[in-house]
């Protein structure tokens, strides 16, 4: 046994400063291995933060103003439908994207959240110039999402879309 060392209850020799005389203890090795594992997990989950520094096309960073139609560059986003699939004076509900796209006038496209502002039900149809919620009877105008028939009191949230090459893209 080295001079000045002690023997602990578990049989390991310990130097005067509290460190193990033979290098490391089992506890020290386990703690070290655990910390290395945590550090590796943190590095894997953390990411560098610059994966999307340029604002890629499918992040929705470059849509049109006011949620209306954009025909210029900067497209991108989620493809919803062909413009020809949206009837003039009507619209179509896209359940997966949680959006409703309308064409109030020829070549004019508008998009709104499909969540009714009354109780959050998904709107179910578009007809007669309105977006219709079947839960409680609220109706919203296809031109601007404003309330056409209560009980909803707030308009639908407008969404940004791009119309390029005959395709409607959710920005």
HELIX and SHEET records of a PDB file:
HELIX    1   1 UNK A   26  UNK A   46  1                                  21    
HELIX    2   2 UNK A   57  UNK A   59  5                                   3    
HELIX    3   3 UNK A   65  UNK A   67  5                                   3    
HELIX    4   4 UNK A   83  UNK A   85  5                                   3    
SHEET    1   A 2 UNK A   6  UNK A   7  0                                        
SHEET    2   A 2 UNK A  13  UNK A  14 -1                                        
SHEET    1   B 3 UNK A  78  UNK A  82  0                                        
SHEET    2   B 3 UNK A 167  UNK A 170 -1                                        
SHEET    3   B 3 UNK A 161  UNK A 164 -1                                        
SHEET    1   C 4 UNK A  90  UNK A  94  0                                        
SHEET    2   C 4 UNK A  99  UNK A 105 -1                                        
SHEET    3   C 4 UNK A 108  UNK A 113 -1                                        
SHEET    4   C 4 UNK A 158  UNK A 159 -1                                        
SHEET    1   D 4 UNK A 125  UNK A 127  0                                        
SHEET    2   D 4 UNK A 130  UNK A 132 -1                                        
SHEET    3   D 4 UNK A 139  UNK A 141 -1                                        
SHEET    4   D 4 UNK A 147  UNK A 149 -1                                        
END                                                                             
